[in-house]
Amino acid sequence: MSENVNETIARMYEEHREKLRMLAECIIHDYYASYDMVEDTFLHLVMHAEWLIKLTEPMKIRYIYSSCKRICMKYVSEAVRIYTVPLDDDEPVENRYSMLEAVIEREALKKCIDELHPEHRRIFLLHYVNNIGYGEIARINNVSRESVIKCISRIRQKLRDIIKDKYI
């Protein structure tokens, strides 16, 4: 591998490491594993370095982010498979069904959240997934804290209505 390729990957690593880690954490919801996903992304880049060096700078950036996203999605799908398939036949049947029900409920909730207006979905995810408080969400959206509280209340009611229509 030429020195130019090594320099390019090292530069990209320094420039994008933390942003990729935050992207990975948003996808897999695991702070420590997100570091592994970034390292896997750059390992993938090293393996494809000769091809990568031929891309334009915007295409390189797009490629590393899509690679990171793909690696994270693969990790998530494997993790879901591990937690949803009982590994031990001696495990009580009740535990197997409760695990299955939890996965089904989580997937149903994801589908309901996907039906929300994009701005409402973003606010909902900021608050409930990223654990960002009302005040911080208000600052991000340049609105009052009270309007964020009311919005989240309306979003929860909308989700209740969607769940009631689809699943009850």
N, C-alpha and C positions, 0 to 999 in steps of 0.2 A: 504494500500500500504506500502511496507517495506521501510525503510530508504535507503537501497541500490538503489532502483528504483528512489527515489527522488534525491539522489546524482548524479546518472547517468544522469538524465534528466537535472539537474542544470548544470552539467559539459558540456553536449552537447550544452545547451543553450549558455553558455559563449563562448565556442569554435567556434560555427557555426553561431551565431546570425547575425553578420555583413555580412558574405558571403551569407547567405540565403537572407538577405535583398537586397543585390546587385543582386542576381539571380532573386528575385521577381520583382525588379525594371526593370530589362532587359525584363522581360516577360510582365509586365502590364504597363510599362512606367509611373508610378505614384510614386513619392518619398514617399509621406505620406502613401498611401495605402500599400506600400511595407512593412512597419512596421506591419500593421494589418495582412498581409499575414504570416509573420513570427510568430506572436503571435498565429494565427489560426493553424499554423503547430505544434507548441509546445503544444497547447491545444489538438490537435489530438493525439500527442504522449502520453500525460498524460492519455488520455482515453484508450490507447492501451498499457500502460506501462508494464503490467505483461507479455504480449507477446513480447514486444520490448526487455526486459531485457534478454531474452533467445537467442537473436541474437548475432553473433560475432560482433566485433567492426566495421569491414568494411561493414558488412551488415546493421548495425545501421546507419552508415553514409549514405549509399546508400538509405536507407529507408527514412531518414529525408529529403534528397534532392528531392527524387521522390515525397514525400508527399507535399512538398512546391510547386514543379512544378505543381502537380495536382490541388492543391488549387488555385494557380494563374490562371491556364487555366480555371477553373470553374468560377472564378471571371471575367475573360476577356469575356467568352462566355455569362455570364449574363449581363455584361455591354454593349456588342454589341447588345444584345436583347433589352435592355432598350432604347438605342439610335436609333435603327432602326425601332421600332414599334411605330407609332403615338399613343399617349395616349389620344388625344382629337380629337373627330370627327369634331369639329369646326375649327380645324387648317386648314389653306389654303392648297389646293391641291398642289400648287407650292412648299411649304415647305416640304411636304411629299415626293415629287419626288426628290427634291434636296438632301434630307437626303438619300434616296435610291440610288441615283446616286453616292453620296460620298462613300457609303459603297461598292457599286459595283466596283468603281474605285480603292478603297483601296485593295479590295480582288484581283482584276486583277493585280495590281502592285505587291502584295505579290507573286502571281504565277510567274510573270516575274522575280522577284528577285530570286526566288527558282531555276530558270533555269541557273543562273550565276554559273561560276566556284566557288567552295567553298572559295578559297582565295579572289577572287573578291567580293563575297558576304560579307565576313567578313570585308573587307576594306570599302565597301559601307555602311554597317550597322554601323561601327565605326564612319564614318563621318556624315552620315545623320540621324541616329537614336540616337546615343550616343553623337552627337555634339562634336566629337573630331577633333581637327584641323589637318591640313596637317603635321605640324612639329611633333606633338605627335605621329601620325600614323607612320611617318617616323622613329621616335625613337623606337617605338614598333617593327617595322619590320626590323630595322637595314638597312634602305635604305635612299637615299636622299629625301629631301622635294619635289624636282622637279619631281622625279620619281613617288611619290605619286600623285602629281597633274596630271601628264600625265595618270597614271593608272585610277584615278577617272574619268577623261575625257573620256577615252576609255570605262569604265564601263557604263557611261551615254549614250554613243553612242550605245553600245551593247543593253542596255535597250530600247532605241528608236527603234532599229531594231526589237527586240522581240515584242514590242508593235505594231509596224507597221505590222509585219507578222501575228500576232494573232488577232488584233482587228480593223485594218483599212482596 
